[in-house]
Amino acid sequence: TTSSSVGASRRRRSSAIARAAVDAKPIAPGSAYPAKEHCSRCGLCDTKHVGHVKDACAFLGESAARFTASEITTHGRARALDGDEARLGVVDDVFYATMNAPVPGAQWTGIVTSV
């Protein structure tokens, strides 16, 4: 096969996978999320796009394995496994904020979306 036909074959396969993922059913209420106790409840698993979670979730697969190395490279140390750093990664200070008027339909208050 030529390189162009191989590329076309990969694109067709990728498109088929993407279509299948779009048609996926969200995780049933009360069911375990794929990232289990690490899940941030971002909402992806609660949508029809749950089929993309394996590639998109920072807490699954190779993404999770890269955390420690990237934290050490970026911050000079790995996260502490207790307190806020267990959930948030390496931090100097943690600040909490909310919108005065939450954005309708936002996961939390919509503050990050508004930035």
C-alpha positions as CSV (number, residue, x, y, z in Angstrom):
1,T,0.0,0.0,0.0
2,T,1.1,3.6,-0.5
3,S,1.5,6.0,2.3
4,S,-1.5,8.0,1.1
5,S,-3.7,4.9,1.2
6,V,-2.4,4.1,4.7
7,G,-3.2,7.6,5.8
8,A,-6.7,7.5,4.4
9,S,-7.2,4.1,6.1
10,R,-6.1,5.6,9.5
11,R,-8.4,8.6,9.0
12,R,-11.4,6.4,8.2
13,R,-10.7,4.3,11.3
14,S,-10.3,7.4,13.5
15,S,-13.5,8.8,12.1
16,A,-15.3,5.5,12.9
17,I,-13.9,5.5,16.4
18,A,-14.9,9.2,16.9
19,R,-18.5,8.4,15.7
20,A,-18.8,5.5,18.0
21,A,-17.5,7.6,20.9
22,V,-20.1,10.3,20.2
23,D,-22.8,7.7,20.3
24,A,-21.7,6.4,23.7
25,K,-24.1,6.4,26.7
26,P,-23.1,8.4,29.8
27,I,-22.2,6.5,32.9
28,A,-25.3,5.6,34.9
29,P,-26.0,7.6,38.0
30,G,-24.4,5.9,41.0
31,S,-21.9,3.9,38.9
32,A,-18.2,4.1,39.5
33,Y,-16.3,6.6,37.3
34,P,-13.2,5.3,35.4
35,A,-10.7,7.3,37.4
36,K,-12.3,6.1,40.7
37,E,-11.1,8.1,43.7
38,H,-9.0,10.4,41.5
39,C,-12.0,11.6,39.5
40,S,-12.5,15.3,39.6
41,R,-16.1,15.0,38.4
42,C,-15.4,17.1,35.4
43,G,-18.6,16.0,33.7
44,L,-17.1,14.2,30.7
45,C,-18.4,10.8,31.8
46,D,-21.8,12.2,32.3
47,T,-22.1,13.1,28.6
48,K,-22.4,11.3,25.3
49,H,-18.7,12.0,24.9
50,V,-17.7,9.5,27.6
51,G,-16.2,7.4,24.8
52,H,-13.3,9.9,24.7
53,V,-12.5,9.6,28.4
54,K,-9.6,7.2,27.9
55,D,-7.8,9.8,25.8
56,A,-9.0,13.0,27.5
57,C,-8.9,12.2,31.3
58,A,-5.7,13.3,33.0
59,F,-6.2,10.7,35.7
60,L,-6.2,7.6,33.4
61,G,-3.5,5.7,31.6
62,E,-0.2,7.3,30.5
63,S,-1.4,10.8,31.6
64,A,-1.4,9.8,35.2
65,A,2.0,8.1,35.0
66,R,3.5,11.4,33.7
67,F,2.3,13.5,36.6
68,T,5.2,12.8,39.0
69,A,7.9,13.3,36.3
70,S,6.3,16.6,35.1
71,E,5.8,17.9,38.6
72,I,9.4,17.3,39.5
73,T,10.6,18.9,36.3
74,T,8.3,21.9,36.7
75,H,8.2,22.5,40.4
76,G,11.4,20.7,41.6
77,R,9.4,18.2,43.7
78,A,6.5,15.8,43.5
79,R,3.2,16.5,45.1
80,A,2.6,15.7,48.8
81,L,0.1,12.8,49.0
82,D,-1.9,14.4,51.8
83,G,-4.0,17.6,51.9
84,D,-4.8,19.7,48.9
85,E,-1.8,18.5,46.8
86,A,-3.2,15.0,46.6
87,R,-6.0,16.4,44.5
88,L,-4.6,19.6,43.0
89,G,-0.9,18.8,42.4
90,V,2.0,20.8,43.6
91,V,0.8,24.2,45.0
92,D,2.3,27.1,46.9
93,D,-1.0,28.4,48.1
94,V,-4.6,27.4,47.5
95,F,-7.2,30.1,46.9
96,Y,-10.9,29.5,46.7
97,A,-13.2,31.7,44.7
98,T,-16.7,31.7,43.3
99,M,-18.7,33.9,40.9
100,N,-21.3,36.2,42.6
101,A,-23.8,35.0,40.0
102,P,-23.0,31.4,38.9
103,V,-23.0,30.7,35.2
104,P,-26.1,28.5,34.4
105,G,-25.1,24.9,33.6
106,A,-21.5,25.3,34.7
107,Q,-19.8,22.4,36.5
108,W,-19.2,24.6,39.6
109,T,-19.8,28.4,39.4
110,G,-18.3,29.1,36.0
111,I,-15.4,31.2,37.3
112,V,-12.8,29.5,35.1
113,T,-15.0,29.6,32.1
114,S,-15.5,33.3,32.5
115,V,-11.7,34.0,32.7
